[in-house]
Amino acid sequence: MKVNILGAGPAGLYLAILLKQSDRRHQVQVVERNAPDATFGFGVVFSEGSLDELERADYESYIAITESFASWNPLDVRYRGTLTRIRGNVFSGIAREELLRLLQDRADRLGVELVFEREVRSLDPYLDADLVVGADGANSLTRRTYADRFRPELGQHPAKYAWFGADFAFPVFTYIFKETRWGLFQAHCYPYAVDRSTMVVLISEATWRNAGLDEMSEQESLELTQAVFQDDLGEGRRMLGNRSLWINFPWISCASWHSGPVVIMGDAAHTAHFSIGSGTKLALEDAIALARALARWKDDREAALTEFEMERQPVVERLQEASRVSADYFASVQRYFRFQPPQFAYQLMTRTPRITHNNLTARDPQFVREFETWFAGGDGRLVAPPPAFTPLQLREVVLANRIVLTRTGQGAGLVVTSLVGVTPEGRIDPETVLVSDLAPSPTGRGRGGGEEVMISLGHAGARGAMRPRSLGLDLPLPEAERWPLVSASARAYAPWTPVPSEADPAPLIDQFVAAARRVRELGYRLLELDFSRGYLIDSFLLEDRLDFPLQLLEAVRDVWPADLPLGVACSSDSLEAVRAFKAAGVDLVRVLNGQRTWDARTEYGRMYGAAASDRVRNECGVQTIAFGQITTVDEVNTIVAAGRADLCMLDPL
């Protein structure tokens, strides 16, 4: 087979090695625009286990690479003058130049034709091969040439970043957060040789402009950035530049990775944010999967390329999603700057779902034990409960744990009811419980118990007079069985649902106040007002009419005892509204996104509601309940400990 590989980065070189190793008769040519010793950037980092596939694929190059590694175990977080060290995070670094040299040498010995300093301006001269591989990076000519077939989705992360080096080796992987008069500077630092480190510096566009970096030369930018981090570098130590330009990270994904004899891989096909350190790993694994598929389907190129895509695309998509979460975390990290150092470090470590409380405990049990003690009050105890079972105080109510369920008797700290109608006209369907039908509190009048019950008062508005939801969502009752509907405006919730009348706010306030009094008379100590999911009060919020929901809330707060907590269920779409609710006396927000309009589309997935809760809690400074496919106590531990929520609704399996 004749193979032309465009690009002599790690992916292209490694594929050439594997193809030639599998069959020396293959004619493999690698074409690269730069000289063999030209490279940009500094070191490449690999996490523990990320090279296991390389060991099996080509042991000789695996040994050469790993023998050149600089390895470390702990990870340091430098934040607001403190240092937190977390062990069990095994990483290894190697100079990018050295990695490429080792791969070039191995390819050369196997008989690969390496062509350097040749600019590829068109694919036409290379299409005489049986296979053309675009390993030509994020600016891939191959991808652009076949854009109509690969169907790429391209974007940019809003933050700016630049690759720098340092003239010494940081002892371990180190995160540095430096507040300056221009804004926050972050550095992700790791050693890759006995006397060198990589420093990836990340800033917002506002900080970039405030510091004047948008108008500086490369040398001026290096000098300013070094001044920012000089205390962390140490006296006499310098940062290094090598085309250290401030850029935006490119998001790249492609619907298809091959067309006829042409296939793309590595950054040409997909990118993953540097904050999870997997770009080179993904590229090398692409090469392994492609070589394996070609070996299995020797006489059927289309089958081989299809198998390659089917194997790699799901793996890449999962890692890309994790990298997006990680990138968003670092872009919004200042929202956590009120955290104490232990929780800030914990939040950083668990920023993606790949690391949970249990996983972090396995990595560094001492850190987690000390963290749990701090989370439980920091009273010096040797044994503390895990975060999910740490009590939470809301005004004068103390919840036994951080777990929320919808049924009593299951051991939750808090039980939240489904919507309880304030009037018969406020029901969702005939099965909706009315406040007039509520039984007395199971924990007794005014007394705490093992679990507290929070009554969720609401009015269905335009989503009322529906069939029971066991029959389907938002299916209207037969016309003869419906009751009158009201909403903020005379607009139906969905094209097939009845048109409501415009609501008169004054009677509604009286109805909610009377209902709140009734809830307290029955002995309940927690009350929630449901302002979510397109129900009556949310219909006002959807029209940016905040005055009425605030009037209603203030009226209820006036009659609800001052020593008892009041909650609201609402979406995270308007932080302005949440801040107003807090100012009006709300203690707890249950963040419920989705269903605000009939055609709303929520991105569901594991713990999908944690991010919305995080945003509300840490940008509005209010305690929250996270909701959305939280299915294990380990996930509750992680979300609560990281400060993304104070309580979690545990979904039944």
KOLVEX-60192 format. One line per 8 residues: number of its first residue (from 1); their letters; for each residue x, y, z of C-alpha. Coordinates in nm, 2 decimals. Last residue first. Example, Ala and Ser with C-alpha at 12.3 -4.5 7.8 and 13.67 -1.06 7.14 Angstrom:
<rs>
2 = sa = 1.37:-0.11:0.71; 1.23:-0.45:0.78
</rs>
This chain:
<rs>
653 = lpdlmcld = -3.26:0.44:3.97; -3.42:0.71:4.18; -3.28:1.06:4.12; -3.10:1.21:4.42; -3.19:1.58:4.45; -2.87:1.75:4.57; -2.81:2.00:4.85; -2.56:2.28:4.91
645 = argaavit = -2.47:2.31:4.54; -2.16:2.35:4.32; -1.94:2.40:4.63; -1.70:2.13:4.54; -1.80:1.93:4.85; -2.17:1.94:4.75; -2.12:1.83:4.40; -1.86:1.56:4.48
637 = nvedvtti = -2.05:1.41:4.78; -2.37:1.41:4.58; -2.20:1.23:4.29; -2.06:0.97:4.53; -2.41:0.93:4.68; -2.52:0.82:4.34; -2.79:0.91:4.09; -2.77:1.28:4.01
629 = qgfaitqv = -2.96:1.29:3.68; -3.08:1.65:3.72; -3.13:1.87:4.02; -2.89:2.07:4.23; -3.04:2.24:4.54; -2.90:2.59:4.61; -2.77:2.83:4.87; -2.74:3.19:4.76
621 = gcenrvrd = -2.43:3.39:4.66; -2.56:3.50:4.32; -2.26:3.41:4.11; -2.16:3.11:4.31; -2.49:2.95:4.39; -2.66:3.03:4.06; -2.37:2.92:3.84; -2.31:2.60:4.04
613 = saaagymr = -2.68:2.51:4.03; -2.67:2.54:3.65; -2.35:2.33:3.63; -2.50:2.06:3.86; -2.81:2.01:3.65; -2.66:1.78:3.39; -2.53:1.54:3.66; -2.50:1.27:3.39
605 = gyetradw = -2.66:1.38:3.07; -2.95:1.59:2.94; -2.91:1.89:2.72; -3.24:2.07:2.76; -3.45:2.17:2.46; -3.72:2.42:2.50; -4.01:2.38:2.25; -4.30:2.40:2.50
597 = trqgnlvr = -4.15:2.69:2.68; -4.00:2.69:3.03; -3.97:2.31:3.00; -3.60:2.31:3.10; -3.40:2.42:3.40; -3.48:2.36:3.76; -3.25:2.52:4.01; -3.39:2.47:4.36
589 = vldvgaak = -3.30:2.80:4.53; -3.26:2.83:4.91; -3.27:3.12:5.15; -3.50:3.36:4.98; -3.55:3.69:5.18; -3.63:3.96:4.92; -3.26:4.02:4.85; -3.23:3.65:4.76
581 = farvaels = -3.52:3.68:4.52; -3.36:3.99:4.36; -3.03:3.80:4.31; -3.23:3.52:4.15; -3.40:3.76:3.91; -3.07:3.91:3.80; -2.93:3.57:3.75; -3.19:3.51:3.48
573 = dsscavgl = -3.16:3.18:3.29; -3.07:2.97:3.60; -3.43:2.84:3.63; -3.66:2.87:3.93; -3.77:2.68:4.24; -3.78:2.92:4.54; -3.71:2.86:4.90; -3.81:3.01:5.24
565 = pldapwvd = -3.63:2.92:5.56; -3.77:2.95:5.90; -3.67:3.20:6.17; -3.85:3.49:6.02; -4.18:3.30:6.02; -4.37:3.31:5.68; -4.62:3.59:5.68; -4.38:3.87:5.55
557 = rvaellql = -4.20:3.62:5.33; -4.52:3.54:5.15; -4.59:3.91:5.07; -4.23:3.96:4.96; -4.25:3.66:4.73; -4.57:3.78:4.57; -4.44:4.13:4.52; -4.12:3.99:4.38
549 = pfdlrdel = -4.31:3.77:4.13; -4.51:4.07:4.03; -4.22:4.31:3.97; -4.01:4.07:3.77; -4.19:4.12:3.44; -3.92:4.01:3.20; -4.18:3.83:2.99; -4.04:3.49:3.08
541 = lfsdilyg = -4.04:3.60:3.44; -4.41:3.66:3.42; -4.47:3.31:3.27; -4.25:3.18:3.55; -4.52:3.28:3.80; -4.79:3.08:3.62; -4.59:2.77:3.53; -4.34:2.78:3.24
533 = rsfdlell = -4.10:2.54:3.41; -4.02:2.73:3.73; -4.14:2.99:3.99; -4.24:2.72:4.24; -4.25:2.88:4.59; -4.08:2.67:4.85; -4.17:2.63:5.22; -3.97:2.47:5.50
525 = ryglervr = -4.09:2.43:5.86; -4.42:2.24:5.81; -4.64:2.23:6.12; -4.99:2.22:5.96; -5.04:2.58:6.05; -4.72:2.67:5.86; -4.86:2.52:5.54; -5.20:2.70:5.59
517 = raaavfqd = -5.02:3.04:5.63; -4.83:2.98:5.31; -5.16:2.89:5.13; -5.32:3.21:5.25; -5.03:3.41:5.13; -5.03:3.23:4.79; -5.40:3.30:4.74; -5.37:3.67:4.85
509 = ilpapdae = -5.09:3.72:4.60; -5.30:3.56:4.33; -5.60:3.78:4.41; -5.38:4.09:4.34; -5.21:3.97:4.02; -5.51:3.95:3.78; -5.40:3.69:3.52; -5.46:3.72:3.15
501 = spvptwpa = -5.68:3.45:3.03; -5.54:3.12:2.91; -5.53:2.97:2.55; -5.58:2.60:2.56; -5.29:2.36:2.46; -5.21:2.23:2.11; -4.98:2.51:2.00; -4.80:2.51:2.34
493 = yarasasv = -4.82:2.72:2.65; -5.11:2.92:2.51; -5.09:3.30:2.52; -5.33:3.54:2.69; -5.06:3.70:2.89; -4.91:3.65:3.24; -5.12:3.33:3.27; -5.47:3.22:3.36
485 = lpwreaep = -5.66:2.90:3.30; -6.03:2.82:3.37; -6.10:2.46:3.45; -6.11:2.17:3.20; -6.34:1.87:3.21; -6.58:1.97:2.93; -6.28:2.05:2.70; -6.13:1.71:2.73
477 = lpldlgls = -5.81:1.74:2.94; -5.51:1.88:2.77; -5.19:1.67:2.70; -4.89:1.86:2.85; -4.67:1.56:2.91; -4.80:1.20:2.86; -5.04:0.95:3.01; -4.86:0.92:3.35
469 = rprmagra = -4.86:1.30:3.33; -5.23:1.31:3.44; -5.43:1.49:3.17; -5.39:1.87:3.17; -5.60:2.14:3.31; -5.30:2.35:3.39; -4.99:2.44:3.19; -5.12:2.79:3.12
461 = gahglsim = -5.09:2.87:3.49; -4.98:2.57:3.69; -4.99:2.76:4.03; -4.74:2.68:4.29; -4.65:2.58:4.65; -4.36:2.34:4.71; -4.39:2.20:5.06; -4.06:2.12:5.22
453 = veegggrg = -4.05:1.81:5.44; -3.77:1.76:5.69; -3.60:1.43:5.76; -3.47:1.28:6.08; -3.69:1.51:6.28; -3.73:1.88:6.36; -4.02:2.00:6.57; -4.25:2.29:6.50
445 = rgtpspal = -4.56:2.08:6.46; -4.47:1.72:6.40; -4.22:1.56:6.17; -4.50:1.41:5.95; -4.63:1.76:5.89; -5.00:1.77:5.90; -5.19:1.64:5.59; -5.24:1.86:5.29
437 = dsvlvtep = -5.58:1.87:5.12; -5.63:2.25:5.14; -5.29:2.30:4.99; -5.42:2.11:4.68; -5.26:1.79:4.55; -5.24:1.76:4.18; -5.42:1.44:4.05; -5.68:1.63:3.85
429 = dirgeptv = -5.40:1.79:3.64; -5.16:2.08:3.68; -5.36:2.25:3.95; -5.38:2.62:4.00; -5.76:2.65:3.93; -5.82:2.43:4.23; -5.63:2.68:4.44; -5.27:2.70:4.59
421 = gvlstvvl = -5.18:2.39:4.41; -4.90:2.17:4.56; -4.63:2.11:4.30; -4.44:1.79:4.38; -4.32:1.76:4.74; -3.96:1.81:4.85; -3.81:1.58:5.11; -3.50:1.70:5.29
413 = gagqgtrt = -3.23:1.52:5.49; -3.31:1.20:5.31; -3.33:0.87:5.49; -3.60:0.70:5.27; -3.90:0.75:5.49; -4.05:1.04:5.30; -4.06:1.06:4.92; -3.95:1.33:4.68
405 = lvirnalv = -3.58:1.31:4.77; -3.31:1.55:4.87; -2.97:1.45:5.01; -2.75:1.70:5.20; -2.78:1.55:5.55; -2.94:1.60:5.89; -3.10:1.93:5.79; -3.09:2.19:6.06
397 = verlqlpt = -3.37:2.45:6.06; -3.32:2.77:6.25; -3.20:2.97:5.95; -3.10:2.70:5.70; -2.84:2.48:5.87; -2.68:2.19:5.68; -2.56:1.86:5.84; -2.28:1.67:5.68
389 = fapppavl = -2.39:1.34:5.53; -2.33:1.42:5.16; -2.00:1.58:5.26; -1.85:1.26:5.40; -1.88:1.24:5.78; -1.58:1.34:5.99; -1.32:1.13:6.17; -1.00:1.27:6.32
381 = rgdggafw = -1.18:1.57:6.47; -0.99:1.90:6.47; -1.29:2.13:6.48; -1.28:2.21:6.11; -1.65:2.25:6.06; -1.76:1.94:5.87; -1.60:2.08:5.55; -1.26:2.11:5.72
373 = tefervfq = -1.28:1.75:5.85; -1.39:1.64:5.51; -1.09:1.82:5.35; -0.85:1.66:5.59; -0.98:1.32:5.50; -0.98:1.41:5.13; -0.62:1.53:5.14; -0.50:1.22:5.34
365 = pdratlnn = -0.69:0.98:5.11; -0.50:1.11:4.80; -0.57:0.92:4.48; -0.83:0.68:4.61; -1.01:0.96:4.78; -1.01:1.16:4.46; -1.18:0.88:4.28; -1.44:0.84:4.55
357 = htirptrt = -1.51:1.21:4.55; -1.54:1.22:4.17; -1.29:1.27:3.89; -1.41:1.22:3.53; -1.71:1.43:3.59; -1.51:1.74:3.52; -1.41:2.02:3.77; -1.33:1.76:4.04
349 = mlqyafqp = -0.97:1.87:4.09; -1.04:2.24:4.07; -1.33:2.22:4.31; -1.12:2.03:4.56; -0.84:2.29:4.53; -1.09:2.58:4.59; -1.25:2.38:4.88; -0.92:2.35:5.06
341 = pqfrfyrq = -0.81:2.71:4.98; -1.13:2.88:5.12; -1.38:2.98:4.86; -1.45:3.34:4.79; -1.25:3.32:4.47; -1.49:3.06:4.33; -1.66:3.29:4.08; -1.31:3.38:3.96
333 = vsafydas = -1.28:3.04:3.80; -1.52:3.13:3.51; -1.28:3.07:3.22; -1.10:2.80:3.41; -1.43:2.61:3.46; -1.54:2.67:3.10; -1.22:2.50:2.97; -1.27:2.21:3.20
325 = vrsaeqlr = -1.63:2.16:3.09; -1.52:2.19:2.73; -1.24:1.94:2.79; -1.49:1.69:2.94; -1.70:1.72:2.63; -1.40:1.67:2.41; -1.31:1.36:2.60; -1.65:1.21:2.55
317 = evvpqrem = -1.65:1.31:2.18; -1.30:1.16:2.13; -1.40:0.82:2.26; -1.73:0.82:2.06; -1.54:0.91:1.74; -1.26:0.66:1.78; -1.41:0.32:1.72; -1.67:0.41:1.47
309 = efetlaae = -1.42:0.63:1.28; -1.16:0.36:1.25; -1.42:0.10:1.16; -1.53:0.32:0.87; -1.17:0.38:0.76; -1.10:0.00:0.76; -1.43:-0.09:0.58; -1.35:0.17:0.31
301 = rddkwral = -1.00:0.04:0.27; -1.11:-0.32:0.20; -0.83:-0.55:0.11; -0.62:-0.53:0.43; -0.91:-0.49:0.66; -0.75:-0.59:0.99; -0.42:-0.42:0.92; -0.60:-0.10:0.81
293 = aralaiad = -0.81:-0.11:1.13; -0.50:-0.15:1.35; -0.32:0.13:1.18; -0.62:0.36:1.22; -0.67:0.27:1.59; -0.30:0.32:1.67; -0.28:0.66:1.48; -0.59:0.78:1.66
285 = elalktgs = -0.44:0.68:1.99; -0.13:0.90:1.91; -0.35:1.20:1.83; -0.57:1.15:2.14; -0.26:1.14:2.36; -0.12:1.45:2.20; -0.43:1.64:2.27; -0.49:1.50:2.62
277 = gisfhath = -0.37:1.76:2.87; -0.70:1.83:3.04; -0.65:2.20:3.05; -0.51:2.19:2.69; -0.86:2.18:2.55; -0.94:1.89:2.32; -0.93:1.93:1.94; -1.08:1.72:1.66
269 = aadgmivv = -1.02:1.61:1.30; -0.71:1.80:1.20; -0.61:1.80:1.56; -0.55:1.43:1.55; -0.69:1.24:1.24; -0.80:1.30:0.89; -0.87:1.04:0.61; -0.85:1.06:0.23
261 = pgshwsac = -0.89:0.75:0.01; -1.27:0.80:-0.04; -1.39:1.05:0.22; -1.28:1.02:0.58; -1.33:1.18:0.92; -1.70:1.25:0.92; -1.91:1.48:1.14; -1.61:1.68:1.23
253 = siwpfniw = -1.51:1.85:1.55; -1.28:2.15:1.61; -1.28:2.40:1.89; -0.99:2.64:1.85; -0.83:2.79:2.16; -0.80:3.16:2.13; -0.45:3.31:2.08; -0.18:3.51:2.26
245 = lsrnglmr = 0.15:3.45:2.09; 0.45:3.27:2.25; 0.64:3.21:1.92; 0.90:3.05:2.14; 0.93:3.25:2.47; 1.11:3.17:2.79; 1.02:3.27:3.15; 1.31:3.35:3.38
237 = rgeglddq = 1.46:3.27:3.71; 1.68:3.51:3.90; 1.46:3.52:4.21; 1.18:3.27:4.21; 0.93:3.17:3.95; 0.64:3.21:4.18; 0.74:3.56:4.28; 0.81:3.64:3.92
229 = fvaqtlel = 0.47:3.54:3.80; 0.33:3.88:3.70; 0.67:4.01:3.60; 0.72:3.71:3.37; 0.39:3.80:3.20; 0.50:4.16:3.14; 0.84:4.05:3.00; 0.70:3.79:2.77
221 = seqesmed = 0.44:4.03:2.63; 0.71:4.29:2.56; 0.91:4.02:2.38; 0.61:3.92:2.17; 0.53:4.28:2.08; 0.26:4.45:2.27; -0.07:4.60:2.14; -0.32:4.33:2.24
213 = lganrwta = -0.11:4.27:2.56; -0.22:4.62:2.68; -0.29:4.48:3.03; -0.65:4.58:3.01; -0.68:4.42:2.67; -0.56:4.08:2.77; -0.75:4.11:3.10; -1.07:4.17:2.91
205 = esilvvmt = -0.99:3.89:2.67; -0.97:3.66:2.97; -0.64:3.51:3.07; -0.46:3.17:3.04; -0.08:3.11:3.07; 0.06:2.77:2.97; 0.39:2.74:3.14; 0.62:2.45:3.03
197 = srdvaypy = 0.92:2.37:3.23; 1.29:2.33:3.19; 1.60:2.23:3.39; 1.57:1.86:3.45; 1.33:1.82:3.16; 0.95:1.83:3.10; 0.84:2.02:3.41; 0.48:2.13:3.45
189 = chaqflgw = 0.30:2.47:3.48; -0.06:2.57:3.42; -0.06:2.95:3.47; -0.36:3.17:3.54; -0.36:3.55:3.52; -0.67:3.73:3.67; -0.74:4.10:3.59; -0.56:4.41:3.50
181 = rtekfiyt = -0.48:4.52:3.85; -0.35:4.17:3.91; -0.48:3.85:4.07; -0.25:3.56:4.02; -0.37:3.20:4.01; -0.09:2.93:3.98; -0.16:2.57:3.90; 0.15:2.35:3.94
173 = fvpfafda = 0.25:2.01:3.81; 0.54:1.91:4.03; 0.89:2.04:4.12; 0.88:2.32:3.86; 1.19:2.26:3.65; 1.40:2.57:3.56; 1.44:2.81:3.26; 1.07:2.85:3.22
165 = gfwaykap = 0.86:2.80:2.90; 0.57:2.99:2.75; 0.26:2.89:2.56; -0.01:3.15:2.53; -0.38:3.17:2.61; -0.68:3.40:2.55; -1.03:3.32:2.67; -1.33:3.32:2.44
157 = hqgleprf = -1.30:2.96:2.32; -1.31:2.95:1.95; -1.54:2.76:1.71; -1.54:2.52:1.41; -1.78:2.25:1.32; -1.65:2.04:1.04; -1.86:1.88:0.77; -1.60:1.61:0.66
149 = rdaytrrt = -1.76:1.59:0.31; -1.82:1.96:0.23; -1.49:2.05:0.41; -1.28:1.83:0.19; -1.02:2.09:0.10; -1.05:2.25:0.44; -0.99:1.93:0.63; -0.69:1.84:0.42
141 = lsnagdag = -0.55:2.20:0.46; -0.56:2.14:0.83; -0.53:2.46:1.05; -0.58:2.24:1.36; -0.31:2.00:1.26; -0.18:1.85:0.94; -0.23:1.48:1.01; -0.43:1.45:0.69
133 = vvldadly = -0.37:1.10:0.57; -0.38:1.01:0.20; -0.43:0.64:0.13; -0.39:0.43:-0.18; -0.16:0.70:-0.31; -0.20:0.90:-0.64; -0.38:1.17:-0.44; -0.06:1.33:-0.33
125 = pdlsrver = 0.00:1.57:-0.61; -0.36:1.69:-0.59; -0.36:1.77:-0.22; -0.27:2.13:-0.28; -0.05:2.39:-0.11; 0.17:2.14:0.08; 0.49:2.33:0.18; 0.80:2.11:0.17
117 = efvlevgl = 1.06:2.18:0.44; 1.08:1.81:0.54; 1.03:1.49:0.36; 1.06:1.17:0.57; 1.04:0.84:0.37; 0.97:0.57:0.62; 1.23:0.29:0.62; 1.19:0.15:0.96
109 = rdardqll = 1.51:0.32:1.08; 1.37:0.66:0.96; 1.04:0.61:1.15; 1.23:0.53:1.47; 1.45:0.83:1.43; 1.16:1.06:1.35; 0.97:0.94:1.65; 1.26:1.00:1.89
101 = rlleerai = 1.32:1.35:1.74; 0.95:1.44:1.76; 0.94:1.35:2.13; 1.27:1.54:2.19; 1.14:1.86:2.03; 0.81:1.83:2.23; 1.02:1.81:2.55; 0.89:1.53:2.76
93 = gsfvngri = 0.65:1.53:3.06; 0.51:1.27:3.29; 0.21:1.28:3.52; 0.09:1.09:3.82; -0.18:1.26:4.02; -0.18:1.06:4.35; -0.10:1.35:4.57; -0.27:1.68:4.62
85 = rtltgryr = -0.07:1.98:4.75; -0.24:2.30:4.86; -0.02:2.62:4.85; -0.15:2.95:4.99; -0.09:3.32:4.89; -0.42:3.36:4.72; -0.41:3.03:4.53; -0.11:2.81:4.44
77 = vdlpnwsa = -0.25:2.46:4.37; 0.02:2.19:4.36; -0.01:1.84:4.21; 0.18:1.55:4.35; 0.32:1.25:4.15; 0.60:1.35:3.92; 0.77:1.23:3.61; 1.03:1.38:3.37
69 = fsetiaiy = 1.03:1.14:3.07; 1.31:1.05:2.84; 1.31:0.68:2.93; 0.93:0.69:2.86; 0.98:0.80:2.50; 1.26:0.55:2.41; 1.08:0.26:2.58; 0.75:0.34:2.40
61 = seydarel = 0.93:0.38:2.07; 1.07:0.02:2.10; 0.75:-0.12:2.24; 0.53:-0.03:1.94; 0.16:-0.09:1.97; 0.14:-0.26:2.31; 0.35:0.01:2.49; 0.18:0.28:2.30
53 = edlsgesf = -0.17:0.17:2.42; -0.05:0.20:2.78; 0.07:0.55:2.71; -0.22:0.73:2.88; -0.18:0.52:3.19; -0.07:0.80:3.42; -0.12:1.14:3.25; 0.09:1.27:2.96
45 = vvgfgfta = 0.25:1.61:2.92; 0.42:1.76:2.62; 0.69:2.02:2.67; 0.79:2.34:2.49; 0.59:2.51:2.22; 0.69:2.54:1.86; 0.91:2.29:1.68; 1.18:2.31:1.42
37 = dpanrevv = 1.44:2.03:1.43; 1.31:1.84:1.13; 1.26:2.16:0.93; 0.90:2.27:0.88; 0.65:2.21:0.60; 0.62:1.83:0.66; 0.56:1.54:0.43; 0.55:1.18:0.55
29 = qvqhrrds = 0.59:0.90:0.29; 0.50:0.54:0.35; 0.55:0.27:0.08; 0.42:-0.04:0.26; 0.63:-0.35:0.19; 0.76:-0.34:0.55; 0.42:-0.45:0.67; 0.30:-0.40:1.03
21 = qkllialy = 0.61:-0.20:1.13; 0.58:0.03:0.83; 0.22:0.11:0.92; 0.30:0.15:1.29; 0.59:0.39:1.23; 0.40:0.59:0.97; 0.11:0.63:1.21; 0.35:0.75:1.48
13 = lgapgagl = 0.50:1.01:1.26; 0.17:1.15:1.15; 0.02:1.16:1.50; 0.33:1.30:1.67; 0.37:1.58:1.42; 0.51:1.52:1.08; 0.22:1.65:0.87; 0.07:1.51:0.55
5 = invkm = 0.09:1.14:0.53; 0.11:0.98:0.19; 0.05:0.60:0.19; 0.12:0.35:-0.08; 0.00:0.00:0.00
</rs>
